[in-house]
Amino acid sequence: MSTNGRLVLYCVIGCLMLACCAAPVAAKDRKTLAVWMWGSTVRAQGAEAVVKSLAANNVTDVILLVRGTAGKAEYVSAIAPPAEEGKDALGDIIAVCRPLGIRVHAWFVFNQDKSYTDLHHEDRIWHHGKANTDFKPYPVDDGKVCPISQSHLEYTNDMIREVIENYDVDGIHLDYIRYGHAVYCFCPDHVQKATALGINVDRVREVMFETFYASNANPNRFFEAYESGDADVVAWVNMRQAEIRDAAASMRAAAKLAKPDVIFSASLMPEGAFPETNSFAMCHYGQSYEDAGELYDFVCPMAYHLDYGKTPAWVGDVARGAAKLVGDDVPVYIGVQAYGEKADRDAVQKAIEAGLGAGAEGVALFRFGTMNEERWSAMTDALK
């Protein structure tokens, strides 16, 4: 940013601070209002324009994507390739948010990093196998990373430490801290690990075949096997759950060692908040809300009701179920869908009201780049 640009920025911040002082909102009366934000939005719109909207709408927390699925850094990194040369979205957003008291959380995608896997093919995740591969496991090349890759975990920890040491961030936020589907990961290391644990991997693959690929497939077969206590299936699912929990614990330790008071949080899939869909969540994602209560300082269940074909009341159900599982000491900031044609004013407002009415301590809107006047107005009315 040029000298003139920074002078303009400081003037903008000063005006916003005066405006905030003229109409204060008591901290105890304010719900947490977070927005997920892509680094590309900051680069495209400019930090000055972004902070005007944040301040005007009483946003308390920005969750800025600093490493997405492409694996590019939205900050000045000596570790990862840049999203855009010469740009520092994280530094720019902190500069405008800090004077206004808006917290900034650096948001990391965990299980997909195309820049990394392009260089480290050995750490790619492996698929169970499709018909055109004679059902032999094979590596995928879209950037998905095997969760037991210690080198990728340490690489991620290095990036987390780099951000905390070089930027005044308030928090570290994890996303994709899960498996993407039950069909992953059948890499050689996983097969060896599972076999050493006494798991019959061929048996697991057989049940998976009967669930997803057989001509007479039963789409509930794998989940029913898990619920009925099939020894190999249960051990396989538990192994994957432990891997996700251990990876999150490692990143938490790295973050807290670098900055003990840093806020450590995560986005979670909503299925795990319900007893009736918990098996689905465990078998597909290996992501547990009960584990989350021991790992995170707050959680954001992604209750995108329109994508799930649900009513706004379901958002409240997700918030209620999540709060029960993570425990009283972990705030739930309910993730609300603010994108897509169906996310009109009424849908957004009712979803927020349902989440807060069910006891959520705040709202996280996905995402800043899709917010418009109608959605901001819906949020304002819901918070009233």
One Martini backbone bead per residue (centre of mass of N, CA, C, O) as a GRO file, in nm:
protein
  384
    1MET     BB    1   0.097   0.035   0.022
    2SER     BB    2   0.078   0.353  -0.001
    3THR     BB    3   0.110   0.645   0.158
    4ASN     BB    4  -0.156   0.769   0.061
    5GLY     BB    5  -0.326   0.521   0.125
    6ARG     BB    6  -0.276   0.526   0.433
    7LEU     BB    7  -0.395   0.805   0.487
    8VAL     BB    8  -0.677   0.735   0.396
    9LEU     BB    9  -0.721   0.502   0.589
   10TYR     BB   10  -0.690   0.663   0.855
   11CYS     BB   11  -0.929   0.851   0.799
   12VAL     BB   12  -1.144   0.636   0.786
   13ILE     BB   13  -1.101   0.524   1.070
   14GLY     BB   14  -1.151   0.785   1.223
   15CYS     BB   15  -1.445   0.822   1.132
   16LEU     BB   16  -1.548   0.552   1.242
   17MET     BB   17  -1.478   0.604   1.539
   18LEU     BB   18  -1.664   0.849   1.572
   19ALA     BB   19  -1.924   0.702   1.500
   20CYS     BB   20  -1.910   0.491   1.729
   21CYS     BB   21  -1.906   0.703   1.964
   22ALA     BB   22  -2.189   0.834   1.895
   23ALA     BB   23  -2.306   0.507   1.886
   24PRO     BB   24  -2.308   0.312   2.125
   25VAL     BB   25  -2.254  -0.036   2.220
   26ALA     BB   26  -2.303  -0.241   2.452
   27ALA     BB   27  -2.124  -0.518   2.508
   28LYS     BB   28  -2.345  -0.685   2.669
   29ASP     BB   29  -2.559  -0.638   2.410
   30ARG     BB   30  -2.364  -0.801   2.225
   31LYS     BB   31  -2.345  -1.000   1.974
   32THR     BB   32  -2.184  -1.213   1.796
   33LEU     BB   33  -2.052  -1.097   1.470
   34ALA     BB   34  -1.964  -1.298   1.210
   35VAL     BB   35  -1.737  -1.321   0.920
   36TRP     BB   36  -1.671  -1.469   0.642
   37MET     BB   37  -1.355  -1.423   0.452
   38TRP     BB   38  -1.200  -1.359   0.169
   39GLY     BB   39  -0.902  -1.256   0.050
   40SER     BB   40  -1.006  -1.170  -0.234
   41THR     BB   41  -1.195  -0.948  -0.128
   42VAL     BB   42  -0.977  -0.759  -0.023
   43ARG     BB   43  -0.825  -0.732  -0.292
   44ALA     BB   44  -1.073  -0.624  -0.461
   45GLN     BB   45  -1.201  -0.393  -0.257
   46GLY     BB   46  -1.056  -0.325  -0.011
   47ALA     BB   47  -1.015  -0.237   0.315
   48GLU     BB   48  -1.179   0.026   0.323
   49ALA     BB   49  -1.450  -0.089   0.220
   50VAL     BB   50  -1.482  -0.317   0.422
   51VAL     BB   51  -1.484  -0.149   0.694
   52LYS     BB   52  -1.739   0.008   0.645
   53SER     BB   53  -1.930  -0.238   0.657
   54LEU     BB   54  -1.851  -0.349   0.931
   55ALA     BB   55  -1.921  -0.096   1.100
   56ALA     BB   56  -2.220  -0.048   1.001
   57ASN     BB   57  -2.285  -0.373   1.109
   58ASN     BB   58  -2.145  -0.463   1.382
   59VAL     BB   59  -1.892  -0.619   1.353
   60THR     BB   60  -1.674  -0.835   1.558
   61ASP     BB   61  -1.585  -1.068   1.339
   62VAL     BB   62  -1.311  -1.193   1.141
   63ILE     BB   63  -1.286  -1.465   0.900
   64LEU     BB   64  -0.986  -1.516   0.738
   65LEU     BB   65  -0.866  -1.644   0.451
   66VAL     BB   66  -0.523  -1.780   0.435
   67ARG     BB   67  -0.599  -2.100   0.361
   68GLY     BB   68  -0.697  -2.280   0.107
   69THR     BB   69  -0.733  -2.532  -0.123
   70ALA     BB   70  -0.478  -2.418  -0.287
   71GLY     BB   71  -0.250  -2.312  -0.064
   72LYS     BB   72  -0.261  -2.005  -0.051
   73ALA     BB   73  -0.132  -1.705   0.068
   74GLU     BB   74  -0.287  -1.415   0.256
   75TYR     BB   75   0.021  -1.364   0.317
   76VAL     BB   76   0.340  -1.324   0.433
   77SER     BB   77   0.534  -1.600   0.317
   78ALA     BB   78   0.799  -1.855   0.368
   79ILE     BB   79   0.620  -2.126   0.288
   80ALA     BB   80   0.393  -2.024   0.102
   81PRO     BB   81   0.233  -1.941  -0.161
   82PRO     BB   82   0.092  -1.683  -0.315
   83ALA     BB   83  -0.204  -1.551  -0.420
   84GLU     BB   84  -0.054  -1.257  -0.448
   85GLU     BB   85   0.172  -1.063  -0.542
   86GLY     BB   86   0.216  -0.812  -0.294
   87LYS     BB   87  -0.005  -0.930  -0.104
   88ASP     BB   88  -0.193  -0.848   0.226
   89ALA     BB   89  -0.480  -0.925   0.360
   90LEU     BB   90  -0.423  -0.956   0.660
   91GLY     BB   91  -0.277  -0.688   0.715
   92ASP     BB   92  -0.506  -0.505   0.608
   93ILE     BB   93  -0.740  -0.599   0.800
   94ILE     BB   94  -0.601  -0.536   1.065
   95ALA     BB   95  -0.556  -0.229   1.021
   96VAL     BB   96  -0.880  -0.171   1.020
   97CYS     BB   97  -0.982  -0.338   1.279
   98ARG     BB   98  -0.824  -0.265   1.534
   99PRO     BB   99  -0.933   0.035   1.594
  100LEU     BB  100  -1.245  -0.102   1.619
  101GLY     BB  101  -1.236  -0.393   1.770
  102ILE     BB  102  -1.197  -0.608   1.553
  103ARG     BB  103  -1.174  -0.929   1.515
  104VAL     BB  104  -0.908  -1.161   1.399
  105HIS     BB  105  -0.923  -1.461   1.203
  106ALA     BB  106  -0.732  -1.725   1.097
  107TRP     BB  107  -0.812  -1.920   0.810
  108PHE     BB  108  -0.791  -2.283   0.785
  109VAL     BB  109  -0.741  -2.527   0.568
  110PHE     BB  110  -0.670  -2.870   0.596
  111ASN     BB  111  -0.758  -3.127   0.374
  112GLN     BB  112  -0.674  -2.897   0.146
  113ASP     BB  113  -0.361  -2.874  -0.068
  114LYS     BB  114  -0.246  -2.824  -0.374
  115SER     BB  115   0.040  -2.713  -0.341
  116TYR     BB  116   0.140  -2.951  -0.173
  117THR     BB  117   0.055  -3.210  -0.347
  118ASP     BB  118   0.219  -3.128  -0.601
  119LEU     BB  119   0.493  -3.192  -0.424
  120HIS     BB  120   0.330  -3.434  -0.243
  121HIS     BB  121   0.214  -3.724  -0.349
  122GLU     BB  122   0.238  -3.907  -0.085
  123ASP     BB  123  -0.008  -3.715   0.060
  124ARG     BB  124  -0.235  -3.819  -0.077
  125ILE     BB  125  -0.542  -3.916  -0.111
  126TRP     BB  126  -0.740  -4.219  -0.098
  127HIS     BB  127  -0.948  -4.410  -0.276
  128HIS     BB  128  -1.138  -4.691  -0.269
  129GLY     BB  129  -1.284  -4.721  -0.551
  130LYS     BB  130  -1.378  -4.773  -0.881
  131ALA     BB  131  -1.491  -4.935  -1.150
  132ASN     BB  132  -1.251  -4.818  -1.343
  133THR     BB  133  -1.041  -4.965  -1.109
  134ASP     BB  134  -1.141  -5.236  -0.988
  135PHE     BB  135  -1.149  -5.136  -0.687
  136LYS     BB  136  -0.890  -4.975  -0.656
  137PRO     BB  137  -0.696  -4.793  -0.497
  138TYR     BB  138  -0.650  -4.426  -0.531
  139PRO     BB  139  -0.517  -4.134  -0.606
  140VAL     BB  140  -0.580  -3.795  -0.564
  141ASP     BB  141  -0.551  -3.454  -0.747
  142ASP     BB  142  -0.722  -3.207  -0.570
  143GLY     BB  143  -0.560  -3.176  -0.267
  144LYS     BB  144  -0.609  -3.398  -0.093
  145VAL     BB  145  -0.522  -3.493   0.240
  146CYS     BB  146  -0.376  -3.697   0.446
  147PRO     BB  147  -0.435  -3.695   0.791
  148ILE     BB  148  -0.150  -3.869   0.858
  149SER     BB  149   0.031  -3.645   0.767
  150GLN     BB  150   0.302  -3.514   0.927
  151SER     BB  151   0.416  -3.309   0.726
  152HIS     BB  152   0.153  -3.145   0.686
  153LEU     BB  153   0.102  -3.076   0.980
  154GLU     BB  154   0.369  -2.921   1.023
  155TYR     BB  155   0.322  -2.719   0.799
  156THR     BB  156   0.070  -2.597   0.932
  157ASN     BB  157   0.203  -2.520   1.200
  158ASP     BB  158   0.402  -2.324   1.071
  159MET     BB  159   0.185  -2.129   0.965
  160ILE     BB  160   0.056  -2.061   1.234
  161ARG     BB  161   0.312  -1.947   1.363
  162GLU     BB  162   0.367  -1.732   1.149
  163VAL     BB  163   0.112  -1.566   1.196
  164ILE     BB  164   0.141  -1.510   1.503
  165GLU     BB  165   0.435  -1.380   1.488
  166ASN     BB  166   0.350  -1.152   1.241
  167TYR     BB  167   0.051  -1.122   1.368
  168ASP     BB  168  -0.238  -0.958   1.524
  169VAL     BB  169  -0.410  -1.206   1.613
  170ASP     BB  170  -0.695  -1.354   1.776
  171GLY     BB  171  -0.720  -1.610   1.572
  172ILE     BB  172  -0.781  -1.962   1.499
  173HIS     BB  173  -0.933  -2.119   1.206
  174LEU     BB  174  -1.101  -2.415   1.124
  175ASP     BB  175  -1.124  -2.614   0.824
  176TYR     BB  176  -1.167  -2.922   0.715
  177ILE     BB  177  -1.178  -3.093   0.997
  178ARG     BB  178  -1.192  -3.363   0.796
  179TYR     BB  179  -1.358  -3.576   0.621
  180GLY     BB  180  -1.529  -3.585   0.309
  181HIS     BB  181  -1.552  -3.912   0.313
  182ALA     BB  182  -1.579  -4.255   0.343
  183VAL     BB  183  -1.375  -4.324   0.086
  184TYR     BB  184  -1.167  -4.218   0.290
  185CYS     BB  185  -0.844  -4.365   0.344
  186PHE     BB  186  -0.642  -4.600   0.115
  187CYS     BB  187  -0.362  -4.587   0.180
  188PRO     BB  188  -0.085  -4.759   0.261
  189ASP     BB  189  -0.062  -4.641   0.551
  190HIS     BB  190  -0.353  -4.711   0.636
  191VAL     BB  191  -0.351  -5.010   0.589
  192GLN     BB  192  -0.122  -5.065   0.786
  193LYS     BB  193  -0.246  -4.941   1.037
  194ALA     BB  194  -0.511  -5.104   1.047
  195THR     BB  195  -0.381  -5.383   1.056
  196ALA     BB  196  -0.227  -5.330   1.327
  197LEU     BB  197  -0.525  -5.292   1.471
  198GLY     BB  198  -0.706  -5.543   1.344
  199ILE     BB  199  -0.814  -5.458   1.066
  200ASN     BB  200  -1.031  -5.549   0.805
  201VAL     BB  201  -1.007  -5.390   0.513
  202ASP     BB  202  -1.167  -5.568   0.319
  203ARG     BB  203  -1.426  -5.553   0.482
  204VAL     BB  204  -1.467  -5.249   0.465
  205ARG     BB  205  -1.477  -5.242   0.151
  206GLU     BB  206  -1.719  -5.425   0.119
  207VAL     BB  207  -1.927  -5.247   0.267
  208MET     BB  208  -1.879  -5.002   0.082
  209PHE     BB  209  -1.966  -5.135  -0.180
  210GLU     BB  210  -2.261  -5.200  -0.078
  211THR     BB  211  -2.327  -4.886  -0.051
  212PHE     BB  212  -2.203  -4.735  -0.339
  213TYR     BB  213  -2.166  -4.975  -0.599
  214ALA     BB  214  -2.363  -5.175  -0.613
  215SER     BB  215  -2.634  -5.271  -0.795
  216ASN     BB  216  -2.772  -5.337  -0.486
  217ALA     BB  217  -2.742  -5.096  -0.315
  218ASN     BB  218  -2.712  -4.990   0.031
  219PRO     BB  219  -2.698  -4.670   0.162
  220ASN     BB  220  -2.698  -4.792   0.483
  221ARG     BB  221  -2.490  -5.014   0.540
  222PHE     BB  222  -2.247  -4.877   0.689
  223PHE     BB  223  -2.417  -4.743   0.919
  224GLU     BB  224  -2.540  -5.007   1.026
  225ALA     BB  225  -2.273  -5.141   1.098
  226TYR     BB  226  -2.189  -4.932   1.306
  227GLU     BB  227  -2.448  -4.948   1.492
  228SER     BB  228  -2.419  -5.278   1.532
  229GLY     BB  229  -2.092  -5.339   1.579
  230ASP     BB  230  -1.897  -5.374   1.362
  231ALA     BB  231  -1.575  -5.418   1.421
  232ASP     BB  232  -1.431  -5.301   1.166
  233VAL     BB  233  -1.598  -5.046   1.124
  234VAL     BB  234  -1.564  -4.921   1.404
  235ALA     BB  235  -1.254  -4.910   1.403
  236TRP     BB  236  -1.229  -4.732   1.152
  237VAL     BB  237  -1.392  -4.487   1.254
  238ASN     BB  238  -1.224  -4.442   1.514
  239MET     BB  239  -0.958  -4.387   1.373
  240ARG     BB  240  -1.049  -4.132   1.221
  241GLN     BB  241  -1.135  -3.967   1.463
  242ALA     BB  242  -0.856  -3.960   1.600
  243GLU     BB  243  -0.711  -3.808   1.371
  244ILE     BB  244  -0.874  -3.546   1.389
  245ARG     BB  245  -0.825  -3.488   1.686
  246ASP     BB  246  -0.510  -3.486   1.673
  247ALA     BB  247  -0.477  -3.259   1.469
  248ALA     BB  248  -0.621  -3.040   1.630
  249ALA     BB  249  -0.441  -3.062   1.883
  250SER     BB  250  -0.179  -2.980   1.743
  251MET     BB  251  -0.274  -2.696   1.649
  252ARG     BB  252  -0.345  -2.590   1.923
  253ALA     BB  253  -0.065  -2.615   2.050
  254ALA     BB  254   0.081  -2.430   1.852
  255ALA     BB  255  -0.091  -2.177   1.906
  256LYS     BB  256  -0.064  -2.159   2.225
  257LEU     BB  257   0.246  -2.141   2.231
  258ALA     BB  258   0.263  -1.873   2.066
  259LYS     BB  259  -0.044  -1.790   2.195
  260PRO     BB  260  -0.222  -1.842   2.473
  261ASP     BB  261  -0.480  -1.628   2.396
  262VAL     BB  262  -0.570  -1.763   2.159
  263ILE     BB  263  -0.830  -1.827   1.941
  264PHE     BB  264  -0.979  -2.153   1.906
  265SER     BB  265  -1.141  -2.272   1.605
  266ALA     BB  266  -1.446  -2.406   1.426
  267SER     BB  267  -1.586  -2.571   1.158
  268LEU     BB  268  -1.898  -2.757   1.141
  269MET     BB  269  -2.087  -3.007   1.080
  270PRO     BB  270  -2.434  -3.065   1.142
  271GLU     BB  271  -2.492  -3.377   1.183
  272GLY     BB  272  -2.344  -3.410   1.473
  273ALA     BB  273  -2.595  -3.264   1.640
  274PHE     BB  274  -2.746  -3.545   1.587
  275PRO     BB  275  -2.840  -3.858   1.670
  276GLU     BB  276  -2.965  -3.947   1.380
  277THR     BB  277  -2.671  -3.831   1.227
  278ASN     BB  278  -2.403  -3.924   1.364
  279SER     BB  279  -2.317  -4.165   1.193
  280PHE     BB  280  -2.275  -4.009   0.939
  281ALA     BB  281  -2.056  -3.820   1.053
  282MET     BB  282  -1.852  -4.035   1.142
  283CYS     BB  283  -1.818  -4.192   0.870
  284HIS     BB  284  -1.745  -3.940   0.693
  285TYR     BB  285  -1.572  -3.725   0.900
  286GLY     BB  286  -1.464  -3.771   1.202
  287GLN     BB  287  -1.662  -3.556   1.355
  288SER     BB  288  -1.681  -3.431   1.694
  289TYR     BB  289  -1.847  -3.250   1.933
  290GLU     BB  290  -1.716  -3.368   2.185
  291ASP     BB  291  -1.430  -3.303   2.098
  292ALA     BB  292  -1.471  -2.996   2.056
  293GLY     BB  293  -1.501  -2.923   2.363
  294GLU     BB  294  -1.171  -2.981   2.398
  295LEU     BB  295  -1.051  -2.781   2.153
  296TYR     BB  296  -1.246  -2.525   2.158
  297ASP     BB  297  -1.356  -2.182   2.204
  298PHE     BB  298  -1.528  -2.215   1.937
  299VAL     BB  299  -1.822  -2.282   1.733
  300CYS     BB  300  -1.935  -2.344   1.374
  301PRO     BB  301  -2.216  -2.439   1.262
  302MET     BB  302  -2.316  -2.532   0.928
  303ALA     BB  303  -2.648  -2.408   0.890
  304TYR     BB  304  -2.739  -2.456   0.567
  305HIS     BB  305  -3.064  -2.486   0.505
  306LEU     BB  306  -3.096  -2.461   0.195
  307ASP     BB  307  -2.895  -2.686   0.111
  308TYR     BB  308  -3.073  -2.900   0.298
  309GLY     BB  309  -3.386  -2.842   0.281
  310LYS     BB  310  -3.459  -2.647   0.521
  311THR     BB  311  -3.573  -2.489   0.782
  312PRO     BB  312  -3.504  -2.247   1.009
  313ALA     BB  313  -3.554  -2.430   1.260
  314TRP     BB  314  -3.303  -2.613   1.213
  315VAL     BB  315  -3.094  -2.412   1.314
  316GLY     BB  316  -3.183  -2.437   1.608
  317ASP     BB  317  -3.127  -2.740   1.634
  318VAL     BB  318  -2.825  -2.723   1.588
  319ALA     BB  319  -2.755  -2.532   1.820
  320ARG     BB  320  -2.868  -2.711   2.047
  321GLY     BB  321  -2.702  -2.969   1.991
  322ALA     BB  322  -2.420  -2.845   2.005
  323ALA     BB  323  -2.432  -2.728   2.295
  324LYS     BB  324  -2.473  -3.001   2.438
  325LEU     BB  325  -2.198  -3.138   2.335
  326VAL     BB  326  -1.972  -2.912   2.407
  327GLY     BB  327  -2.079  -2.732   2.625
  328ASP     BB  328  -2.083  -2.449   2.835
  329ASP     BB  329  -1.772  -2.341   2.758
  330VAL     BB  330  -1.874  -2.344   2.445
  331PRO     BB  331  -1.941  -2.146   2.208
  332VAL     BB  332  -2.211  -2.080   1.975
  333TYR     BB  333  -2.178  -1.995   1.629
  334ILE     BB  334  -2.404  -1.969   1.399
  335GLY     BB  335  -2.422  -2.084   1.079
  336VAL     BB  336  -2.520  -1.873   0.802
  337GLN     BB  337  -2.694  -1.842   0.510
  338ALA     BB  338  -2.562  -1.579   0.260
  339TYR     BB  339  -2.637  -1.745  -0.010
  340GLY     BB  340  -2.806  -1.737  -0.280
  341GLU     BB  341  -3.121  -1.703  -0.410
  342LYS     BB  342  -3.282  -1.804  -0.138
  343ALA     BB  343  -3.122  -1.579   0.039
  344ASP     BB  344  -3.323  -1.393   0.168
  345ARG     BB  345  -3.438  -1.194   0.403
  346ASP     BB  346  -3.620  -1.404   0.546
  347ALA     BB  347  -3.419  -1.643   0.565
  348VAL     BB  348  -3.199  -1.501   0.729
  349GLN     BB  349  -3.362  -1.397   0.969
  350LYS     BB  350  -3.484  -1.673   1.064
  351ALA     BB  351  -3.215  -1.816   1.111
  352ILE     BB  352  -3.104  -1.629   1.327
  353GLU     BB  353  -3.339  -1.646   1.525
  354ALA     BB  354  -3.322  -1.952   1.570
  355GLY     BB  355  -3.034  -1.965   1.681
  356LEU     BB  356  -3.068  -1.760   1.917
  357GLY     BB  357  -3.326  -1.897   2.041
  358ALA     BB  358  -3.142  -2.169   2.106
  359GLY     BB  359  -2.855  -2.024   2.235
  360ALA     BB  360  -2.681  -1.876   2.068
  361GLU     BB  361  -2.399  -1.640   2.103
  362GLY     BB  362  -2.396  -1.630   1.781
  363VAL     BB  363  -2.292  -1.521   1.448
  364ALA     BB  364  -2.215  -1.674   1.122
  365LEU     BB  365  -2.148  -1.545   0.806
  366PHE     BB  366  -2.207  -1.680   0.472
  367ARG     BB  367  -2.059  -1.419   0.329
  368PHE     BB  368  -1.929  -1.115   0.278
  369GLY     BB  369  -1.932  -1.128  -0.048
  370THR     BB  370  -2.274  -1.186  -0.027
  371MET     BB  371  -2.346  -0.933   0.094
  372ASN     BB  372  -2.631  -0.722   0.135
  373GLU     BB  373  -2.867  -0.505   0.217
  374GLU     BB  374  -3.080  -0.722   0.280
  375ARG     BB  375  -2.901  -0.901   0.472
  376TRP     BB  376  -2.819  -0.687   0.673
  377SER     BB  377  -3.109  -0.616   0.757
  378ALA     BB  378  -3.182  -0.895   0.862
  379MET     BB  379  -2.968  -0.901   1.083
  380THR     BB  380  -3.053  -0.650   1.240
  381ASP     BB  381  -3.342  -0.746   1.309
  382ALA     BB  382  -3.263  -1.010   1.453
  383LEU     BB  383  -3.084  -0.870   1.682
  384LYS     BB  384  -3.335  -0.713   1.815
   0.00000   0.00000   0.00000
